[in-house]
Amino acid sequence: MTSKHAWVNLFELVSARFVLENVPAVNLFGWRIPAQHPKGNRIAWVPGDPNGIVGSLLPPRNPGGEPRSLGTLGEVFTIVINGQDPTDPENEMRQYEIVRYLRDAWFRAVYHAAYGAFTIRGETWITTRLERRHGAALRIACELQAAIPDEAWPDDGIPSEVPIEAAVIDVNELDITDVLTVTP
């Protein structure tokens, strides 16, 4: 495969910008991250929405590329931003401010990396714990337009479970059957 998936690329670009601009937060990728107790400021990039929705199939965007685009996946992700100001943990205004600063830094980095290709579907505060909360948290539902390339399986070091030596195909036309053998 000639390119990375759109969300992997965006994650890496935003993470690099955070390091470059000294944003005091870590970016983490995966489904398990939100279940882990946050230590410090972090942004979790979770594939899909809380209901497991992947996204929707859209027409190709920017046709004529190499490889050509067969379509576009409006791929959904959930971003969970956890922030905490340890200098004043009882001050909810400070906890709010740190999360809003992180949200704005995240949005700025995404904007510069993917302008015109992403949409924020909605944002909600996570308020399930009302007593002695650890900082504050914000959930953002996003969609990124990801190209579906007309390419074979990637040859980028991902191990294949079964080595393919040849494909044997029966081709039927009316009452005649031919057997084709295709080798890699």
C-alpha positions, 0 to 999 in steps of 0.5 A: 500500500502506498499510503497510511490510513487517514486516521493513522496519518492524522494521529501521527501529524497531530502527535508530532505537532503537540511535541513540536509546540510543547502541548502538555498532553499525550495522544494515545490510539485505541479502544482500551484507552478510555477505560484506563484511569487518566494520568495527566493530560491525554487525548484518546483516539478511539475508532468508531462511535460508542455504538460501534459505527464505523462510518458511511460510504461516500463517492470518491473524492479527488478522482484521478489519483494514483492509485485511483479512489474507489470511494470515500469512507466517512470514517467516524472516531471518538476523541476523548480529552482528559485534562487535570490541573493538579495545582488546584484539583478542587477548582472546577474552573481550572479543570474546565480551562485545561480541557478547553485549552487541550481541545483547542490545541487538538482542533488547531492541529487537526485543522492544519493537518486535515482542513476540509476533510474532517467534520465534528459531529458533536461534543459532550462533557463527560459528567458521569462522576460528579463527586471528587472528579479527577479533572474534566473530560470532553468527548468529541465525535468526528468524521474524516474522509478516508480514501478507499484506494484501488490497491491490493493487500499492502506489502508493508511487513504485515504478516500474512496468515496463509502464504499464497502459492497459487489460486485455482479458479473454476470458470463456467460458461454455459456447459463448459468449465475451464480451470485457471491457475494463477500464480503470484 
